[in-house]
Amino acid sequence: MIDWNLGDILDAIEPAMPKDAPALIHGDRIITWPEMSVRSNNLARNLRERGAVDGAKVAFYMRNRPEYGELMAACFKGRLTHVNINYRYVPKEVFYIFDDSDSEVIVYSSEFRDYILELKDRLEKVHTFVEIGDASEIAPFAVPYEHLTTQGDGSPLGIERSPGDLLFIYTGGTTGMPKGVMWRHDDMRKAQLDAQKLLGPVPQSHEENVALIKSQGPGRRTLPSCPLMHGTGFITGIGALMSGGAIVTLSDPSFDAEELWETVEKHKVESIAIVGDAFAKPMLRALDEHPGRWDTSSLVSIISSGVMWSKEVKAGLCKHISQVILMDSFGASEGLGYGLSVTTAQGGTNTAKFGIGEFCDVFD
């Protein structure tokens, strides 16, 4: 297997994608792979021209929306380092991550402008503020996001990248201030591919990755129901893009199970990422209250990571969606693929438990 760089993967697969294949879906807004290619190339090149050099930290301060996926792609291509900002944090906590990560670029949604205004004069390391929102209302110190995605010819950057290029995942943990987990591109991709061995063939090179897409079609349409600024959502989004799939996001800022099922039906979602019963229980409740209301025949898998997913809820979901594969993934922001528990309508584990040690396995 080669040493991977996420930007190189995108450069390799984009020319092979069907012209109408969606890359990012949010409500009624669909950005195709060719469109994302042009917009993310422009964004990467324009950020670099504004002083973001190799390894520069770019803070993502937004809810789930297509711009998160575009900016991910731009950072991977432009050798810039992703820094996630928890939009639920208060200004003191937000400032801590900006400062601790050495962020030089902050890309934020207009809804968070007041916090940026409050912190701006203290952010001495930041040279570029980019605002997502109505161009006529952008803060005077910020660059309109759409300007950076539309200015340029959209061609690939043509730069040499490294498997050691970094991305950061700040994790709140349970004690002290958030910690920045540093991932090399190569380590992230190899960990993802290792975890995907149960689901199908694993490409060993760019050529094999492109061949898989050409022979089997684009990757899955994947819905991270959790925030992309959390590790589960972010890593799920990376996996979707690296296989030529689509990241599907919900429009409501609060989780709405009915919107989720409507989105599954409307956009033929094939995979969902959740965080345990906090998401699964409302999802099951909606199906119980409205049996047969939504077409879920496209759904192949639901994967949960982070917290408990109980046996009873899994059984209920399988009752409504007989073909679905339910997976408990045991991992962390610092590492993937420690363990996996699989449940289908034919059976599986109880509430999943995992043991640590050389000879441990999943057990009931």
N, C-alpha and C positions, 0 to 999 in steps of 0.2 A: 504494500500500500504506500502511496506517495505521501509526502508531507503536504498537508492541506493549508490553504489560505481561503477564507470565506469570500473575499473579493474576487480571487481567481476563479472560484466555483461559479459565481454569478456571471463573470465575463464569459465563461465557457458555455453555460447553459442558455443564456439569453438569446443567442442567434438560433437556437434549436426550438424555441418555444413557439407554439402556434400563435398567429397574430391576434386571435381573439381570446387567448387563454388569460383568465383573470389572475392577477398577482395579489391584489389588495381589494377587499370588499368591505364596505361599511354602509349599512342601510341600502339606499338606492345607488350609491356611488361605487363604481367599479373602475379600477385602474388595471389595464391589461399589462402583460409582461413587457411588450414593446414600449408602452408609455412609462412604466416604472424604470425601465432601462435608461431612457432619455432623461427623465427627471432626476433620477439618482446620480447619473453621470454628471449632469449639470450642477447639481447640488454639491457633490464632492469636489469638483473642479473649482467652483466659486468659493467654497470654504477654504480651500488651499490657497487660492489667490488672495484671500483676505488675511492670510498669515497663519493658518492652521497647518503646521508642519507635521511630518511623520510622528505618530504617537500622541499628537495633541488630544486632550480630553474634551469631549463634547457631551454636555449635560442634556438629557432628554427630560423635559418638564412638561408633561402632557398626559392626558388620559388615553385610552385606547382609541386610535384613529388611524387612517391610512398614512399620515405623515410619520408615524412611529416606524412603520415598515420601510418607507422611503428613506428615512434618515439612517436606519440600520444599514440598508444597502449602501448608502452613500459613505458611511463611515468605514464599512468593510472595504469598499473600493478605494477610498482615499487614504487608507492607512491611519484613520483617526479612531480614537478609543471611546467606545460607548460608556456613558455613565448614567445609570438610572436614578431618577429622583422620585421619591414617594410623594405624590401630590397631596397626600393626607397629612404630611408633616406641617408643623408650624414654622414660621420664618427662621427661628433659631436653628431648628434641625435642618432645614433646607440649606441655610448658609453653611452649616457644618460640612455637608456633603460637597457643595460647590468648592469650598476651601480645601477640604481634606483630599479631594480628588485632583486638585490643581486644574480644575476646569478652565479652559480658555474660551470656549464657545458655549453659550447657553441658548438652546432652542426651546421656546416656551409657548404655550397656548395663551391667547389674550386673556382668558379667564384668570390667569395667574399673574397678570401684569402688576397688580397692586403689591404683591410680595416682592416682585423684581424691583419695583420702584423703591420699596422700603430697604432693600439690601444693596442696591446698585453701587452706591458710593463706597461700600466696604469691599466690593468684589474687584480688587486691584489686579488679579490675575486674568480677568476676563477682558478680551479685546473685541469680541463680537457678540452682540445680542441679536437673535433672530426671533421674530414674533409671527406666530400662526394666527391669522384672523383677517378681518376685513381690511384690505389695503388702505382704505381711506381713514382708518382709525388706528393705524400702527403707531406705537410710541415713537417720538422723534429721535430717540437714541438707538432705535432698533432697525434692522433690515427686514423688509417683508419676506416671509418664507417663499411665497410664490415667485418673487423676483429671482431668487437663487435657483429655483427649479426650472425656470423657463428661459433664462438667459444663457445661450450657448447652443452648440450644434448637437449636444447629446451623445457625442461619440465616446467610446471607451477612453479611459485616462492614459492607458499605455505606460503605466509605471510598474516597476519591479517591486513586488511585495514579498513578505516573509511569513513563513509558518509561525514565527514568533510574534507577529503582530498581536496586540492585546485587545480585549474587551473587559470591562469591569461590570461586576454585579454587586451593588451595595445591598447588604442584608442586615435587617434590624436585629435579628437574634433575640436574646432574652436579657442581656446585661450590657450596660454602657451604651456608647454611641454606635451607630451603624458601622459595619466593617466592609471595606472594599475587597471583594474576591477578584483576583486577577487571573483571567483565562487567556492562554495562548490560543490562537485560531486552530492550530493543528490539534491541540489537546481536546478542545471543544468538539470538533468535528469527529475525531476518532471515538470519543466517548459516545456521541450520538449514534454513530454507525454501529458500534458494539451493542448498544441497547436495541437497535433495530433488526438484529439478526433473526429474531423470532418472527418478524413480520414480512420478510421477503429478502431478495438478493441485496447484497451490500456492495456498492461499487468500490473498486480498488484504484481507480484513476479518473481523471476528468473525462477521458474518452468513454470509459464504461458508464459513467454517470449520464453523459449525453446519450449514449446508446440506449440506456434504460428508458429515458424520457421519450426518445423517438419510437421505441418499440412498444412501450406500455402507456404512453401518453403522459400528460402533466401529472405531477404529484397530487396528493390529496388536498381537498379544500378543508382547512383546519381552523376550528373556532376556539381560540383561547378565551374561555369565559372569564378567566381571572385577568387582572391587569397585566399588560405587557411590561410594566415597570417592576413587576415581581419576577423572581427567577423562573418560576414555572411557566408563566406566560411568555417571557422573553426567549427562553430556550426552546419552547414549543414553536414560536414564530421563526426562529432560526432554522429549525428542522424543516418547516414547511417550505421556506424559500430555497433552501439548499437542494431540495428534491424537485424543484420546479412546480411546487404547489401554490396554494393561495392562503393568505392570512385573512380570515373572516372575523370582523369585530362587531360587537353590539353597539347600538347607538345610545341607549339609555345609560347615563353615568352610574346608576345603581343597577345591580344585577336583577334582571326580570326574566323569570323562567319562561313565561309565555312568549316574550320576544325571542328568546333563544330558540324555542321550537318553531316559531314562525320563520326564523332565519334559516334553520336547518331545512325546512321544507322549500323555501323560496330559492335558496342558493345551493341546494343539494350538498349540504355539508357532509363530509365523510368521517371526520374525526373531531372530537371535542376534548379539550383539556379543562379539568376542574380541580378544585382543592377540597376533596372530601365531602362529607355530609352537608357542610354549609351550603354547597352548591347542589349536591345530588338530591337532598330532601325537597327543596322547592321544585326541582325538575320533575321528580316523581309525583309530587302533589298536583302539579299542573296536568300531568298525564292521567292521573286518577280522576281528577275533576272533569276532564274533557277527553274521555277515551275516544280514539279514532279521529280526533279533530285535525291532527297534523300528520302529514306524510313523512315518516322517518325512515323510509326504505333505503335512502342513500347512506345511512349511517353505518359505518364499519366498526368504529372503536370509540370508547370513552376512556381516557386515562386520567388518573388522579394522583397527585403528589402533594406531600406536605402534612396532611392530617388524616385521621381515621375515616374510612369509608365502610359503613357497616353492612353486614350480610343481608339484613332485611331490605335495605334500600337497593342493594344490587339485585336481589331477587325480583323486586318490584319493577325495576327498569327492564330487566330481561323479559318479564312478562309482557310488557308493552312493546319491546323492540327485540324480537326473538333472535335476530341475526347478529346483534351487537356483541362485541368482545369488550369486557370490562377489565381494566388493568390498574392495579395498585403499584405505583412505582416508588421504590425506596431510594432516596437520594438526598442531595443537599445542594445549596449554591456552590459549595466547594467540590462536589463530585457527583457523577451520575452513575446510574446502573448498579447500585449496590444490591438491589433485589427487585423481583417482579412477581406479582401474584395475578393470576388470570382467572376470570370467571366468565362463563357463558350460560346460556339457557340450559345446557346439559349438565351444569354443575361447576364447582370450583371450590375455593377455600371459604372458610367462614370469614369473619372480620380478620383481615390479613395481619399476621404477625411475622416479624423477621428477626432472625438471630444473627449475631456477629461472631465470626470465627471461621476457620479454614473449612470445617466440615458441616457448617450450618446450612440449612436450606429453608425454604418456605414451609411452614407447618400450620395446622389448624389450631 
